[in-house]
Amino acid sequence: MFIIGNLLQAIAEIINLFLTFYMFIIIISALISWFHVDPYNPLVQMLHQLTEPVLRPIRSHVPFVATGGMDFSPLVVIGICMFIQTFLVSSLRDIAFRLK
């Protein structure tokens, strides 16, 4: 059973690393949106391609006008990522620890 425990722990660590990395991408994308940058810059295009598929559905549910024109979708995505880290990753780590 220790092999399954190690596998679950590895999966938990990969998910945790991916979510942390994606939160940094969301933060960088949000910070870049505050400044006038070249939209044809490859870095800006890459950030847009990585974040827009996740942010677009949230923007459709969060009213833009009611928030005074502020885009809170990055905060919502970061909150969801933190919830997944707290719930799923911690649960996988606990299960892995018990299987060892």
Secondary structure by P-SEA (a helix, b strand, c coil): caaaaaaaaaaaaaaaaaaaaaaaaaaaaaaaaacccccccaaaaaaaaacaaaaaaaaaaccccccccccaaaaaaaaaaaaaaacaaaaaaaaaaaac
